């Protein structure tokens, strides 16, 4: 594991960091698109589908923190703003360009509806992303330091705790910035928090332990 006091990424990326960085950048962009659909998880739980990509971001940043140190994970989160902002700018450009006369009107309307987010929604996404991801890395890393390396069970528990707390903050920020004053937000906020905490506890521990095991295996093959 690299020195956590370093503020720069390694000069040569390990296979795990290379793979996880690619996945991380893709999930940053995909989360906003998937968020346009509400999905039902059983008869009592409904979430916006972007949460699946966002939880993968949480798992990836935690796995990088475990394998390469907190400072490297923080740099990963920081660099995640690049594809996020670029995707917003490129989407704005495409929306501003005139559509081809041959494009079907219903397809154009659907495209504009899905990708034409308001500046307020975009700002909410940027603020919530940065705050919650940095918080997740911080909590995950500090829990590790308080106990030590520990077992895969403790790894899973740390992942669940950090994910649940960071997702609560993410929901508070995003829903407040995006929708406060537009309509009552208490029910939406409560439902989203419940869903994200439930998924953080039920899913994230398995994803993080799987990613860490994968990363160690990839890096061990290279070292060997």
Backbone as CSV, one residue per row, in Angstrom:
resi,resn,N_x,N_y,N_z,CA_x,CA_y,CA_z,C_x,C_y,C_z
1,UNK,0.845,-1.194,0.000,0.000,0.000,0.000,0.875,1.237,0.000
2,UNK,0.527,2.242,-0.750,1.334,3.444,-0.833,1.201,4.281,0.425
3,UNK,2.160,5.161,0.624,2.188,6.039,1.786,1.010,6.997,1.750
4,UNK,0.207,6.984,2.826,-0.991,7.826,2.862,-0.666,9.295,3.060
5,UNK,0.624,9.633,3.360,0.970,11.035,3.521,1.236,11.714,2.187
6,UNK,1.397,10.928,1.130,1.645,11.498,-0.193,0.384,12.145,-0.737
7,UNK,0.552,13.251,-1.433,-0.606,13.945,-2.005,-0.719,13.736,-3.504
8,UNK,0.158,12.912,-4.063,0.136,12.705,-5.505,-0.122,11.246,-5.829
9,UNK,-0.685,11.023,-7.007,-0.880,9.660,-7.464,0.467,9.035,-7.793
10,UNK,0.588,7.710,-7.682,1.845,7.054,-8.034,2.217,7.345,-9.482
11,UNK,3.541,7.397,-9.757,4.001,7.671,-11.115,3.556,6.570,-12.066
12,UNK,3.569,5.329,-11.578,3.105,4.203,-12.372,1.875,3.611,-11.686
13,UNK,0.757,3.628,-12.365,-0.467,3.127,-11.764,-0.429,1.613,-11.690
14,UNK,-0.829,1.078,-10.554,-0.967,-0.359,-10.429,-2.185,-0.804,-11.237
15,UNK,-2.279,-2.086,-11.579,-3.444,-2.555,-12.342,-4.769,-2.245,-11.653
16,UNK,-4.813,-2.402,-10.328,-6.073,-2.154,-9.627,-6.461,-0.683,-9.690
17,UNK,-5.496,0.212,-9.490,-5.799,1.648,-9.524,-6.184,2.084,-10.934
18,UNK,-5.539,1.527,-11.938,-5.874,1.842,-13.328,-7.307,1.417,-13.646
19,UNK,-7.646,0.169,-13.287,-8.991,-0.345,-13.560,-10.050,0.433,-12.786
20,UNK,-9.817,0.641,-11.493,-10.813,1.311,-10.665,-10.993,2.772,-11.081
21,UNK,-9.934,3.415,-11.563,-10.052,4.803,-12.019,-10.930,4.898,-13.259
22,UNK,-10.753,3.953,-14.182,-11.592,3.939,-15.382,-13.057,3.735,-15.012
23,UNK,-13.314,2.760,-14.150,-14.687,2.492,-13.718,-15.276,3.693,-12.986
24,UNK,-14.456,4.341,-12.170,-14.923,5.479,-11.385,-15.383,6.617,-12.302
25,UNK,-14.550,6.947,-13.297,-14.919,8.013,-14.220,-16.205,7.711,-14.966
26,UNK,-16.383,6.452,-15.360,-17.609,6.078,-16.061,-18.838,6.187,-15.183
27,UNK,-18.712,5.766,-13.921,-19.855,5.812,-13.018,-20.238,7.243,-12.654
28,UNK,-19.257,8.149,-12.591,-19.561,9.559,-12.308,-20.521,10.118,-13.358
29,UNK,-20.247,9.792,-14.616,-21.088,10.294,-15.711,-22.419,9.552,-15.775
30,UNK,-22.375,8.240,-15.593,-23.575,7.427,-15.752,-24.609,7.672,-14.664
31,UNK,-24.182,8.039,-13.476,-25.111,8.218,-12.356,-26.193,9.239,-12.671
32,UNK,-25.803,10.345,-13.312,-26.781,11.377,-13.624,-27.810,10.945,-14.654
33,UNK,-27.396,10.097,-15.589,-28.322,9.620,-16.613,-29.299,8.609,-16.026
34,UNK,-28.778,7.658,-15.253,-29.641,6.629,-14.661,-30.629,7.220,-13.662
35,UNK,-30.276,8.365,-13.084,-31.144,8.979,-12.084,-32.491,9.432,-12.619
36,UNK,-32.664,9.401,-13.932,-33.950,9.815,-14.507,-35.029,8.747,-14.365
37,UNK,-34.661,7.549,-13.919,-35.659,6.495,-13.750,-35.810,6.132,-12.279
38,UNK,-37.051,6.001,-11.848,-37.359,5.502,-10.519,-37.596,3.997,-10.605
39,UNK,-36.948,3.244,-9.755,-37.122,1.793,-9.772,-37.695,1.322,-8.437
40,UNK,-38.501,0.273,-8.510,-39.112,-0.311,-7.312,-38.320,-1.533,-6.898
41,UNK,-37.900,-1.536,-5.643,-37.205,-2.686,-5.076,-38.162,-3.366,-4.101
42,UNK,-38.956,-4.261,-4.625,-39.997,-4.856,-3.799,-41.206,-3.939,-3.763
43,UNK,-42.062,-4.166,-2.801,-43.306,-3.407,-2.715,-43.207,-2.192,-1.805
44,UNK,-42.056,-2.001,-1.138,-41.982,-0.930,-0.141,-40.842,0.044,-0.365
45,UNK,-39.954,-0.258,-1.303,-38.775,0.574,-1.463,-38.642,1.036,-2.917
46,UNK,-38.590,2.349,-3.120,-38.416,2.923,-4.461,-37.251,3.905,-4.420
47,UNK,-36.376,3.825,-5.413,-35.212,4.693,-5.466,-35.006,5.168,-6.895
48,UNK,-34.260,6.287,-7.029,-33.852,6.697,-8.363,-32.659,5.836,-8.749
49,UNK,-32.644,5.381,-9.990,-31.696,4.361,-10.411,-30.243,4.819,-10.383
50,UNK,-30.013,6.125,-10.341,-28.652,6.626,-10.258,-27.927,6.181,-9.006
51,UNK,-28.677,5.752,-7.996,-28.057,5.327,-6.748,-27.137,4.126,-6.958
52,UNK,-27.438,3.285,-7.938,-26.608,2.102,-8.162,-25.212,2.504,-8.641
53,UNK,-25.151,3.454,-9.572,-23.853,3.949,-10.012,-23.160,4.709,-8.891
54,UNK,-23.931,5.453,-8.101,-23.338,6.229,-7.015,-22.784,5.328,-5.926
55,UNK,-23.474,4.240,-5.627,-22.958,3.307,-4.634,-21.696,2.609,-5.134
56,UNK,-21.606,2.398,-6.445,-20.366,1.866,-6.999,-19.226,2.869,-6.824
57,UNK,-19.517,4.162,-6.939,-18.507,5.185,-6.665,-18.019,5.078,-5.226
58,UNK,-18.944,4.897,-4.305,-18.597,4.748,-2.902,-17.696,3.527,-2.701
59,UNK,-18.093,2.409,-3.299,-17.317,1.180,-3.150,-15.938,1.313,-3.783
60,UNK,-15.858,1.936,-4.948,-14.575,2.094,-5.628,-13.629,3.001,-4.853
61,UNK,-14.136,4.119,-4.343,-13.263,5.020,-3.578,-12.813,4.366,-2.274
62,UNK,-13.675,3.570,-1.657,-13.292,2.854,-0.441,-12.238,1.792,-0.739
63,UNK,-12.419,1.074,-1.844,-11.452,0.046,-2.224,-10.093,0.657,-2.527
64,UNK,-10.085,1.798,-3.215,-8.822,2.481,-3.498,-8.169,2.948,-2.202
65,UNK,-8.956,3.447,-1.264,-8.423,3.859,0.031,-7.791,2.676,0.763
66,UNK,-8.439,1.532,0.703,-7.919,0.343,1.376,-6.623,-0.150,0.743
67,UNK,-6.556,-0.106,-0.576,-5.411,-0.665,-1.288,-4.255,0.319,-1.432
68,UNK,-4.569,1.611,-1.577,-3.536,2.578,-1.949,-3.435,3.779,-1.013
69,UNK,-4.294,3.864,-0.023,-4.199,4.940,0.949,-5.237,6.029,0.754
70,UNK,-5.498,6.756,1.827,-6.551,7.772,1.814,-6.256,8.902,0.844
71,UNK,-5.005,9.358,0.769,-4.695,10.491,-0.099,-4.918,10.152,-1.567
72,UNK,-4.600,8.920,-1.968,-4.829,8.512,-3.346,-6.330,8.451,-3.626
73,UNK,-7.096,7.943,-2.676,-8.552,7.891,-2.844,-9.137,9.298,-2.949
74,UNK,-8.618,10.223,-2.156,-9.093,11.602,-2.244,-8.780,12.214,-3.604
75,UNK,-7.600,11.893,-4.147,-7.260,12.393,-5.475,-8.177,11.792,-6.540
76,UNK,-8.550,10.535,-6.355,-9.493,9.897,-7.284,-10.825,10.649,-7.283
77,UNK,-11.317,10.968,-6.084,-12.573,11.719,-5.968,-12.425,13.094,-6.616
78,UNK,-11.294,13.748,-6.378,-11.061,15.078,-6.940,-11.037,15.036,-8.468
79,UNK,-10.333,14.050,-9.029,-10.289,13.916,-10.482,-11.651,13.523,-11.053
80,UNK,-12.514,12.971,-10.218,-13.850,12.626,-10.683,-14.666,13.829,-11.115
81,UNK,-14.282,15.041,-10.630,-14.974,16.249,-11.069,-14.751,16.511,-12.557
82,UNK,-13.632,16.026,-13.092,-13.313,16.304,-14.497,-14.345,15.682,-15.437
83,UNK,-14.580,14.348,-15.404,-15.615,13.806,-16.284,-17.004,14.320,-15.952
84,UNK,-17.258,14.626,-14.673,-18.569,15.141,-14.283,-18.837,16.499,-14.937
85,UNK,-17.904,17.427,-14.805,-18.083,18.765,-15.360,-18.048,18.731,-16.891
86,UNK,-17.125,17.941,-17.450,-17.048,17.853,-18.900,-18.330,17.275,-19.505
87,UNK,-18.905,16.288,-18.839,-20.142,15.701,-19.351,-21.285,16.711,-19.312
88,UNK,-21.324,17.547,-18.282,-22.343,18.591,-18.199,-22.157,19.613,-19.323
89,UNK,-20.900,20.008,-19.558,-20.624,20.986,-20.602,-20.946,20.425,-21.992
90,UNK,-20.570,19.159,-22.216,-20.831,18.553,-23.518,-22.327,18.366,-23.746
91,UNK,-23.039,17.992,-22.697,-24.491,17.851,-22.806,-25.145,19.186,-23.138
92,UNK,-24.687,20.253,-22.475,-25.228,21.591,-22.754,-24.971,21.988,-24.200
93,UNK,-23.789,21.650,-24.719,-23.475,21.972,-26.109,-24.389,21.222,-27.071
94,UNK,-24.565,19.926,-26.826,-25.407,19.113,-27.701,-26.853,19.600,-27.665
95,UNK,-27.342,19.966,-26.499,-28.712,20.475,-26.384,-28.884,21.800,-27.128
96,UNK,-27.814,22.596,-27.155,-27.907,23.903,-27.812,-27.834,23.803,-29.332
97,UNK,-27.212,22.746,-29.836,-27.104,22.582,-31.284,-28.457,22.192,-31.875
98,UNK,-28.766,22.682,-33.070,-30.064,22.339,-33.677,-30.126,20.864,-34.056
99,UNK,-31.285,20.274,-33.842,-31.473,18.863,-34.182,-31.649,18.704,-35.686
100,UNK,-31.287,17.535,-36.176,-31.481,17.234,-37.590,-32.982,17.191,-37.909
101,UNK,-33.384,17.746,-39.055,-34.808,17.682,-39.448,-35.311,16.245,-39.591
102,UNK,-34.394,15.321,-39.802,-34.778,13.924,-39.980,-35.032,13.204,-38.658
103,UNK,-34.689,13.833,-37.544,-34.875,13.191,-36.249,-36.352,13.176,-35.872
104,UNK,-36.816,12.037,-35.416,-38.221,11.912,-35.037,-38.544,12.828,-33.862
105,UNK,-39.642,13.578,-33.909,-39.974,14.535,-32.851,-40.069,13.896,-31.466
106,UNK,-40.643,12.686,-31.394,-40.772,12.047,-30.079,-39.415,11.680,-29.487
107,UNK,-38.460,11.296,-30.352,-37.112,10.988,-29.867,-36.411,12.251,-29.396
108,UNK,-36.580,13.339,-30.116,-35.984,14.612,-29.717,-36.563,15.093,-28.395
109,UNK,-37.878,14.969,-28.237,-38.519,15.397,-26.996,-38.028,14.566,-25.821
110,UNK,-37.895,13.256,-26.036,-37.403,12.378,-24.970,-35.961,12.723,-24.610
111,UNK,-35.130,12.974,-25.622,-33.731,13.343,-25.387,-33.639,14.626,-24.573
112,UNK,-34.402,15.632,-24.971,-34.372,16.914,-24.267,-34.885,16.779,-22.835
113,UNK,-35.895,15.952,-22.637,-36.460,15.778,-21.306,-35.490,15.068,-20.374
114,UNK,-34.798,14.043,-20.886,-33.897,13.259,-20.048,-32.626,14.026,-19.716
115,UNK,-32.038,14.693,-20.699,-30.733,15.323,-20.508,-30.800,16.811,-20.213
116,UNK,-31.978,17.407,-20.358,-32.097,18.850,-20.145,-32.311,19.212,-18.688
117,UNK,-31.369,18.865,-17.829,-31.491,19.186,-16.406,-31.276,20.679,-16.180
118,UNK,-31.923,21.177,-15.143,-31.789,22.591,-14.815,-30.429,22.833,-14.152
119,UNK,-29.928,24.083,-14.231,-28.668,24.409,-13.545,-28.716,24.097,-12.048
120,UNK,-29.876,24.215,-11.456,-29.999,23.933,-10.024,-29.755,22.454,-9.743
121,UNK,-30.296,21.583,-10.586,-30.063,20.150,-10.428,-28.595,19.801,-10.651
122,UNK,-27.981,20.437,-11.623,-26.567,20.180,-11.889,-25.707,20.612,-10.709
123,UNK,-25.996,21.784,-10.168,-25.243,22.275,-9.014,-25.423,21.355,-7.820
124,UNK,-26.646,20.874,-7.630,-26.913,19.951,-6.521,-26.105,18.678,-6.677
125,UNK,-26.022,18.159,-7.899,-25.263,16.944,-8.136,-23.786,17.119,-7.868
126,UNK,-23.221,18.246,-8.287,-21.795,18.498,-8.083,-21.466,18.623,-6.601
127,UNK,-22.248,19.407,-5.878,-21.999,19.617,-4.443,-22.171,18.308,-3.671
128,UNK,-23.254,17.597,-3.949,-23.520,16.353,-3.232,-22.452,15.311,-3.530
129,UNK,-22.028,15.217,-4.783,-20.979,14.258,-5.152,-19.697,14.506,-4.364
130,UNK,-19.180,15.733,-4.451,-17.904,16.019,-3.807,-17.943,15.840,-2.310
131,UNK,-18.970,16.380,-1.677,-19.052,16.314,-0.216,-19.194,14.878,0.273
132,UNK,-20.105,14.126,-0.317,-20.370,12.773,0.170,-19.212,11.825,-0.122
133,UNK,-18.548,11.988,-1.275,-17.450,11.086,-1.599,-16.223,11.336,-0.720
134,UNK,-15.886,12.591,-0.499,-14.777,12.891,0.402,-15.100,12.426,1.822
135,UNK,-16.352,12.597,2.241,-16.759,12.142,3.568,-16.650,10.627,3.683
136,UNK,-17.064,9.913,2.643,-16.986,8.456,2.660,-15.544,7.987,2.831
137,UNK,-14.628,8.566,2.048,-13.218,8.181,2.137,-12.660,8.486,3.521
138,UNK,-13.022,9.641,4.075,-12.515,10.036,5.393,-12.987,9.089,6.486
139,UNK,-14.284,8.795,6.509,-14.826,7.907,7.546,-14.253,6.506,7.395
140,UNK,-14.234,5.989,6.183,-13.718,4.650,5.924,-12.266,4.518,6.364
141,UNK,-11.450,5.510,6.051,-10.027,5.455,6.383,-9.796,5.593,7.881
142,UNK,-10.537,6.475,8.521,-10.332,6.679,9.963,-10.805,5.483,10.782
143,UNK,-11.836,4.828,10.336,-12.262,3.608,11.028,-11.192,2.537,10.920
144,UNK,-10.514,2.471,9.819,-9.427,1.517,9.646,-8.294,1.839,10.603
145,UNK,-7.963,3.119,10.726,-6.863,3.515,11.593,-7.143,3.265,13.059
146,UNK,-8.417,3.289,13.451,-8.743,3.113,14.870,-8.633,1.668,15.327
147,UNK,-8.708,0.743,14.365,-8.691,-0.669,14.736,-7.495,-1.398,14.136
148,UNK,-7.026,-0.919,12.970,-5.959,-1.621,12.276,-6.494,-2.286,11.030
149,UNK,-5.639,-3.069,10.417,-6.027,-3.693,9.158,-7.237,-4.586,9.330
150,UNK,-7.197,-5.451,10.321,-8.355,-6.276,10.645,-8.672,-7.308,9.580
151,UNK,-9.880,-7.827,9.646,-10.312,-8.897,8.765,-11.229,-8.357,7.677
152,UNK,-11.619,-9.247,6.787,-12.559,-8.847,5.741,-13.910,-8.463,6.339
153,UNK,-14.238,-9.038,7.497,-15.491,-8.661,8.161,-15.464,-7.212,8.595
154,UNK,-14.329,-6.779,9.182,-14.211,-5.386,9.597,-14.171,-4.468,8.383
155,UNK,-13.566,-4.921,7.299,-13.575,-4.170,6.041,-15.005,-3.932,5.578
156,UNK,-15.828,-4.963,5.624,-17.220,-4.850,5.201,-18.006,-3.915,6.118
157,UNK,-17.754,-4.002,7.407,-18.464,-3.145,8.362,-18.085,-1.687,8.167
158,UNK,-16.788,-1.433,7.989,-16.338,-0.055,7.739,-16.974,0.509,6.473
159,UNK,-17.033,-0.340,5.439,-17.645,0.101,4.197,-19.105,0.456,4.363
160,UNK,-19.837,-0.361,5.116,-21.254,-0.107,5.328,-21.481,1.173,6.128
161,UNK,-20.697,1.374,7.180,-20.852,2.566,8.018,-20.546,3.831,7.219
162,UNK,-19.408,3.824,6.534,-19.004,5.006,5.766,-20.004,5.300,4.657
163,UNK,-20.471,4.264,3.982,-21.426,4.462,2.898,-22.743,5.013,3.414
164,UNK,-23.258,4.437,4.488,-24.547,4.883,5.029,-24.494,6.345,5.460
165,UNK,-23.440,6.723,6.185,-23.337,8.099,6.670,-23.143,9.079,5.514
166,UNK,-22.310,8.720,4.563,-22.067,9.628,3.438,-23.306,9.760,2.561
167,UNK,-24.085,8.697,2.440,-25.298,8.761,1.622,-26.400,9.573,2.285
168,UNK,-26.422,9.598,3.602,-27.358,10.477,4.308,-27.032,11.936,3.998
169,UNK,-25.742,12.276,4.069,-25.308,13.641,3.755,-25.585,13.962,2.291
170,UNK,-25.319,13.006,1.409,-25.580,13.198,-0.016,-27.053,13.547,-0.259
171,UNK,-27.945,12.810,0.386,-29.380,13.055,0.215,-29.785,14.414,0.759
172,UNK,-29.284,14.755,1.940,-29.591,16.054,2.531,-29.197,17.193,1.594
173,UNK,-27.999,17.105,1.060,-27.503,18.172,0.195,-28.250,18.216,-1.131
174,UNK,-28.347,17.065,-1.794,-28.935,17.063,-3.130,-30.398,17.483,-3.108
175,UNK,-31.197,16.878,-2.244,-32.631,17.178,-2.227,-32.871,18.621,-1.810
176,UNK,-32.108,19.115,-0.835,-32.291,20.492,-0.383,-31.934,21.489,-1.470
177,UNK,-30.754,21.310,-2.085,-30.309,22.252,-3.115,-31.212,22.186,-4.346
178,UNK,-31.608,20.975,-4.735,-32.361,20.800,-5.978,-33.828,21.174,-5.848
179,UNK,-34.440,20.895,-4.694,-35.899,20.982,-4.638,-36.462,21.855,-3.525
180,UNK,-35.623,22.408,-2.632,-36.160,23.232,-1.554,-36.879,24.456,-2.141
181,UNK,-38.096,24.668,-1.699,-38.898,25.777,-2.191,-39.726,25.446,-3.410
182,UNK,-39.424,24.300,-4.043,-40.198,23.877,-5.216,-41.419,23.082,-4.772
183,UNK,-41.218,22.177,-3.837,-42.303,21.383,-3.251,-41.816,20.859,-1.908
184,UNK,-42.723,20.375,-1.042,-42.300,19.824,0.252,-41.336,18.659,0.052
185,UNK,-40.215,18.693,0.743,-39.159,17.712,0.473,-38.986,16.673,1.582
186,UNK,-39.733,16.774,2.656,-39.516,15.886,3.800,-39.724,14.418,3.431
187,UNK,-40.818,14.115,2.751,-41.099,12.724,2.402,-40.079,12.172,1.411
188,UNK,-39.734,12.979,0.417,-38.726,12.554,-0.558,-37.392,12.302,0.118
189,UNK,-36.991,13.206,0.992,-35.712,13.072,1.666,-35.689,11.842,2.569
190,UNK,-36.763,11.643,3.309,-36.822,10.484,4.202,-36.790,9.172,3.450
191,UNK,-37.541,9.092,2.349,-37.568,7.865,1.567,-36.234,7.560,0.926
192,UNK,-35.571,8.588,0.383,-34.265,8.385,-0.244,-33.207,7.979,0.778
193,UNK,-33.244,8.593,1.954,-32.294,8.217,3.009,-32.472,6.767,3.409
194,UNK,-33.710,6.361,3.614,-33.994,4.982,4.009,-33.485,4.003,2.960
195,UNK,-33.750,4.322,1.701,-33.328,3.429,0.620,-31.810,3.337,0.539
196,UNK,-31.137,4.473,0.626,-29.678,4.484,0.493,-28.993,3.803,1.679
197,UNK,-29.519,4.011,2.872,-28.939,3.343,4.041,-29.146,1.835,3.947
198,UNK,-30.344,1.428,3.526,-30.622,-0.005,3.386,-29.683,-0.658,2.378
199,UNK,-29.501,-0.019,1.225,-28.601,-0.572,0.212,-27.151,-0.525,0.671
200,UNK,-26.783,0.509,1.432,-25.418,0.602,1.951,-25.105,-0.564,2.884
201,UNK,-26.085,-0.961,3.668,-25.878,-2.044,4.632,-25.965,-3.417,3.960
202,UNK,-26.873,-3.556,3.006,-27.121,-4.864,2.410,-26.210,-5.198,1.230
203,UNK,-25.764,-4.176,0.513,-25.039,-4.423,-0.733,-23.570,-4.025,-0.667
204,UNK,-23.302,-2.823,-0.157,-21.952,-2.274,-0.205,-20.893,-3.173,0.433
205,UNK,-21.145,-3.814,1.583,-20.095,-4.662,2.163,-19.585,-5.735,1.203
206,UNK,-20.480,-6.337,0.443,-20.070,-7.385,-0.497,-19.312,-6.792,-1.689
207,UNK,-19.747,-5.625,-2.144,-19.089,-5.001,-3.291,-17.672,-4.570,-2.927
208,UNK,-17.514,-3.949,-1.757,-16.187,-3.484,-1.346,-15.225,-4.647,-1.141
209,UNK,-15.660,-5.666,-0.422,-14.769,-6.810,-0.190,-14.407,-7.486,-1.509
210,UNK,-15.347,-7.534,-2.441,-15.056,-8.110,-3.753,-14.054,-7.276,-4.533
211,UNK,-14.218,-5.942,-4.502,-13.291,-5.069,-5.209,-11.894,-5.118,-4.614
212,UNK,-11.813,-5.138,-3.293,-10.498,-5.205,-2.639,-9.805,-6.527,-2.969
213,UNK,-10.563,-7.618,-2.942,-9.980,-8.913,-3.298,-9.515,-8.919,-4.755
214,UNK,-10.316,-8.359,-5.644,-9.937,-8.259,-7.043,-8.683,-7.419,-7.221
215,UNK,-8.634,-6.275,-6.552,-7.479,-5.389,-6.651,-6.213,-6.038,-6.157
216,UNK,-6.283,-6.719,-5.033,-5.100,-7.400,-4.504,-4.629,-8.502,-5.435
217,UNK,-5.574,-9.192,-6.039,-5.204,-10.243,-6.968,-4.522,-9.690,-8.216
218,UNK,-5.063,-8.603,-8.755,-4.466,-7.974,-9.930,-3.053,-7.458,-9.627
219,UNK,-2.896,-6.803,-8.480,-1.604,-6.241,-8.139,-0.583,-7.332,-7.811
220,UNK,-1.046,-8.416,-7.199,-0.138,-9.517,-6.866,0.413,-10.177,-8.123
221,UNK,-0.412,-10.302,-9.153,0.043,-10.904,-10.409,1.107,-10.047,-11.056
222,UNK,0.941,-8.733,-10.971,1.934,-7.826,-11.562,3.232,-7.865,-10.774
223,UNK,3.106,-7.872,-9.440,4.298,-7.910,-8.585,5.074,-9.210,-8.772
224,UNK,4.319,-10.298,-9.021,4.954,-11.586,-9.198,5.655,-11.699,-10.538
